[in-house]
Amino acid sequence: MLENKTILITGGSGSFGKAFTEKVLRDCNPKKIIIYSRDEYKQFKMKELFIEKFGKEKASKLRFFIGDVRDLPRLQLALKDVDYVVHAAALKQVPACEYNPAEAIKTNIGGAQNVIDACLNSNVKKVVALSTDKAVNPINLYGGTKLVSDKLFISANAYCGSRDLSFSIVRYGNVAGSRGSVIPFFQNLIEQGVENLPITDVNMTRFWMILDKAVNLVLLTLEKSRGGETFVYKNPSFNIVDLAAAMAPDKKIDVVGIREGEKIHECMITTSDSYNTYDYGDYYVIYPNFEWYSFDKHFIEGGKKVQPQFEYTSGNNADFLSVEDLKNEISKMKIEY
């Protein structure tokens, strides 16, 4: 569906944007991919990387557009002749958002509304916005801003009228091995030669999500979505103690206590969402429940409704990675520092 199409990625010079761009450029033959982001140095390095990987001719399909999602006129200019938008731009670091709440609100909420307004006033056909487990029952400001962002994108479908335009959400947790996550944190400490690895809570679990699956989830959503859905991939879980054992079996753990704004288990689907959630085998879809939303019109065939009070968390997951599984997975990944 991306053949000869133009795609714009907000926050496109980040980890997700680079992985998504590589996949689309390699497999989908797009007309153009617009990288919309604020950091000119990241854009410069990304351009160099893709010329090295694909050659100048194929890399010439990339356009590097410096801009901020807070800047509506700049977004409107960037969206000229764009077919699809992937909204990945956000302030994501929990402590930074706690200390700079007004800035998080401007980017994560105001920026989301700007993307919506710009798309409603252009010829864009589909918009997919990246969400996070932290938007589910949020306990920190980052999660709160992403919850509002999700609501804005879902409700934007009410304003499309007869236009061929839809807005959908993808939700996933921390990407394993990504910058700022627990794996590079542990690896740094191991390389420093520390005797103990700090563990916040021995019961803590997380979903195992790799970057390739995050990219595939967005591509799936672009293909399947009809507007208003939240797509959630099924992923295995792991226990943080098992991760420490997989990375440093010779080291002891030091329980330091849960940090502010942190949860014991990640939650992707709440019991309240269960009444509108359908199982599609490899993924779930949560449908909205509004008077203006036509379920019959937007329902994706093949789904089976989950049981009432169903909840999908990293703690109650039926699929857990063992220590050996984790060792194998970590050996295959590129860890970002």
C-alpha positions in Angstrom: 0.0 0.0 0.0 3.0 2.3 0.3 4.0 1.8 -3.3 4.7 5.2 -4.8 3.3 7.0 -1.8 4.6 9.8 0.3 5.0 9.2 4.0 5.9 11.8 6.7 7.3 10.7 10.1 7.3 13.2 12.9 10.3 12.7 15.2 11.6 10.7 12.2 15.3 10.9 13.2 14.8 8.9 16.3 15.2 5.1 16.8 11.8 4.2 15.6 11.9 6.6 12.6 15.2 5.2 11.4 14.0 1.6 11.7 10.7 2.4 10.0 12.4 4.4 7.2 14.8 1.5 6.5 12.0 -1.1 6.3 9.9 1.0 4.0 12.8 2.1 1.8 13.9 -1.5 1.5 10.6 -3.3 1.0 7.9 -0.8 -0.1 9.2 1.4 -2.9 7.7 4.7 -1.6 7.7 7.9 -3.7 9.1 9.9 -0.8 9.7 9.7 3.0 9.8 13.0 4.8 11.8 13.0 8.1 10.2 15.8 10.2 12.2 16.6 13.3 14.1 19.3 15.3 17.6 18.0 15.4 19.6 18.9 12.3 22.6 16.8 13.5 20.5 13.7 13.8 19.1 14.3 10.4 22.6 14.8 9.0 23.8 11.5 10.5 20.7 9.7 9.3 21.2 10.9 5.8 24.8 9.7 5.8 23.7 6.3 7.2 21.1 5.8 4.5 23.4 6.8 1.7 25.9 4.3 3.0 23.2 1.5 3.3 21.2 2.2 0.1 23.3 4.4 -2.2 22.6 8.0 -3.3 19.9 7.2 -5.7 17.6 5.3 -3.3 18.5 7.6 -0.4 17.4 10.5 -2.6 13.8 9.5 -1.8 14.4 10.9 1.7 13.5 14.5 2.5 14.9 16.0 5.8 12.5 18.7 7.0 13.6 20.6 10.1 10.5 21.5 12.2 8.7 21.1 15.5 5.3 19.7 16.0 4.5 22.8 18.1 4.8 24.8 14.9 1.4 24.4 13.0 2.3 26.5 9.9 5.5 24.4 9.5 3.6 21.2 9.7 1.1 22.4 7.2 3.9 23.2 4.8 5.5 19.8 5.3 2.3 17.9 4.7 1.8 19.1 1.2 1.1 16.1 -1.1 1.7 13.6 1.8 -0.4 10.4 1.8 0.4 8.9 5.2 1.6 10.3 8.5 3.3 8.4 11.3 3.4 10.5 14.5 6.4 9.5 16.6 7.5 12.8 18.0 7.2 13.2 21.8 9.0 14.1 24.9 9.4 10.6 26.4 11.7 10.7 29.4 9.6 10.4 32.6 11.9 12.4 34.9 12.4 15.2 32.3 8.6 15.4 31.8 8.1 15.6 35.6 10.6 18.4 35.9 9.4 20.3 32.8 5.6 19.6 32.7 4.7 22.6 30.6 7.1 21.6 27.9 5.8 18.0 27.9 2.3 19.4 27.5 3.3 21.7 24.6 4.9 18.9 22.7 2.8 15.8 23.6 -0.6 17.4 23.7 -0.3 20.6 21.8 1.9 19.0 19.2 -0.6 16.1 18.8 -3.4 18.6 18.2 -1.3 20.4 15.6 -0.6 17.2 13.7 -4.4 16.5 13.7 -5.3 20.0 12.6 -2.7 20.0 9.8 -3.9 16.6 8.6 -7.5 17.6 8.6 -6.5 20.5 6.4 -4.5 18.5 3.9 -4.9 15.5 1.6 -3.5 13.0 4.0 -5.3 9.6 3.9 -4.2 7.8 7.1 -2.5 8.9 10.4 -1.0 6.4 12.9 0.1 7.8 16.2 2.5 6.0 18.5 1.3 5.5 22.1 2.8 3.8 25.2 1.8 1.5 28.0 2.3 4.5 30.3 -0.8 6.1 28.8 -2.8 3.2 30.4 -3.9 4.2 34.0 -1.1 6.8 34.0 0.8 7.6 37.2 3.3 10.1 35.7 3.0 13.2 33.6 4.4 11.6 30.5 1.7 8.9 30.7 -0.9 11.6 31.3 0.1 13.6 28.2 0.1 10.5 26.1 -3.4 9.5 27.3 -4.7 12.9 26.2 -2.8 12.6 22.9 -4.5 9.2 22.3 -7.9 10.6 23.0 -7.2 13.5 20.6 -6.3 11.2 17.8 -9.2 8.9 18.3 -11.7 11.7 18.5 -10.2 13.3 15.4 -12.1 10.7 13.4 -15.3 12.6 14.3 -14.1 15.6 12.2 -13.2 13.8 9.0 -16.7 14.0 7.5 -16.9 12.3 4.1 -13.1 12.6 3.6 -11.0 9.6 3.0 -9.0 10.2 6.2 -8.6 8.1 9.3 -6.6 8.4 12.6 -5.5 5.3 14.6 -3.2 4.4 17.5 -0.5 1.8 18.1 0.4 1.0 21.7 3.6 -0.8 22.9 6.0 -0.7 25.9 9.7 0.1 26.1 11.7 -1.3 23.2 14.3 -3.8 24.4 17.8 -2.4 24.1 16.7 1.1 23.2 18.5 4.1 24.7 17.4 4.8 28.3 15.9 1.3 28.8 17.1 -1.2 31.4 19.3 -3.4 29.2 21.8 -0.6 28.3 21.6 0.5 31.9 22.6 -2.9 33.2 25.3 -3.3 30.4 26.9 0.0 31.4 27.1 -1.1 35.0 28.5 -4.6 34.1 31.2 -2.9 32.0 32.1 -0.7 34.9 32.6 -3.8 37.0 30.0 -3.2 39.7 29.5 -6.0 42.2 25.6 -5.8 42.4 22.9 -4.8 39.9 20.2 -2.5 41.3 16.7 -4.0 41.0 13.7 -1.8 41.8 11.4 -4.7 42.8 11.9 -8.5 42.5 8.3 -8.8 41.2 8.7 -6.3 38.4 7.8 -7.5 34.9 7.9 -5.9 31.5 6.9 -6.9 27.9 9.6 -7.9 25.5 9.2 -5.6 22.5 11.9 -5.3 19.8 12.1 -2.4 17.3 11.3 -4.6 14.3 8.0 -5.6 15.8 7.2 -1.9 16.6 7.8 -1.1 12.9 5.7 -4.1 11.8 2.8 -3.0 14.1 2.7 0.4 12.5 2.8 -1.1 9.0 0.0 -3.5 10.0 -2.1 -0.5 11.3 -1.5 1.4 8.1 -2.9 -1.5 6.2 -5.8 -2.6 8.4 -7.0 0.4 10.2 -10.3 2.2 9.3 -10.1 4.8 12.0 -10.4 5.0 15.8 -8.7 1.7 16.7 -5.9 1.1 19.1 -3.6 -1.8 17.9 -1.7 -3.8 20.5 0.7 -6.6 19.6 1.0 -9.7 21.7 4.5 -10.0 23.2 6.1 -12.2 25.7 6.9 -10.9 29.2 10.0 -11.2 31.4 10.9 -10.7 35.0 13.5 -8.1 35.8 15.3 -10.6 38.1 15.6 -13.0 35.2 17.0 -10.3 33.0 19.7 -9.5 35.5 20.5 -13.3 35.7 20.7 -13.5 31.9 23.0 -10.5 31.6 25.2 -11.1 34.7 24.7 -14.5 36.3 27.8 -14.0 38.6 26.4 -10.8 40.1 24.1 -10.3 43.1 21.1 -8.0 43.0 20.5 -5.0 45.2 16.8 -4.2 45.7 16.6 -0.4 45.7 12.9 0.2 45.7 10.4 1.3 43.0 11.0 4.8 41.5 8.5 7.6 41.3 6.2 7.2 38.3 7.1 3.5 37.8 4.8 0.5 37.8 5.4 -3.1 38.9 3.7 -4.4 35.7 3.1 -2.8 32.3 -0.6 -2.7 31.3 -1.7 -2.6 27.6 -5.4 -3.3 27.9 -7.5 -2.6 31.0 -10.6 -4.5 32.2 -12.6 -1.4 31.2 -11.3 -1.7 27.7 -12.2 -5.4 27.5 -15.7 -4.7 26.4 -14.5 -3.2 23.2 -11.4 -5.4 22.6 -11.1 -8.0 19.9 -8.4 -10.7 19.5 -6.9 -11.1 16.0 -4.4 -13.8 16.8 -1.1 -11.9 16.8 -2.6 -8.7 18.1 -5.5 -7.1 19.8 -7.6 -4.1 18.6 -9.4 -1.8 21.0 -12.4 0.0 19.4 -13.7 3.3 20.7 -17.1 3.6 22.3 -18.7 6.9 21.2 -22.1 7.8 19.9 -20.6 9.1 16.7 -18.5 6.0 16.1 -20.0 3.4 13.7 -18.7 0.0 14.9 -20.2 -1.9 12.0 -18.6 0.4 9.5 -15.1 0.3 11.1 -14.9 -3.3 12.4 -12.0 -5.3 10.9 -13.1 -8.8 9.9 -11.6 -11.8 11.7 -11.6 -10.6 15.3 -13.0 -12.5 18.3 -14.3 -10.5 21.3 -12.3 -11.1 24.4 -13.9 -12.1 27.7 -15.4 -9.4 29.9 -12.9 -8.2 32.6 -10.0 -9.4 30.4 -6.8 -7.5 31.2 -3.5 -7.7 29.4 -0.5 -6.9 31.5 3.1 -8.0 31.6 2.3 -9.7 34.9 -0.6 -11.9 33.9 0.8 -12.7 30.4 0.7 -16.5 29.5 4.0 -16.1 27.6 7.1 -15.5 29.7 10.8 -15.6 28.6 13.1 -17.7 30.6 16.7 -16.8 31.5 18.0 -18.8 28.6 15.4 -17.2 26.2 16.6 -13.7 27.4 20.3 -14.6 26.8 19.4 -15.7 23.3 17.4 -12.5 22.6 20.0 -10.2 24.0 22.8 -11.8 21.9 20.9 -10.9 18.7 20.2 -7.3 19.5 22.0 -4.0 19.1 22.1 -2.1 22.4 21.9 1.7 22.2 23.7 3.9 24.7 
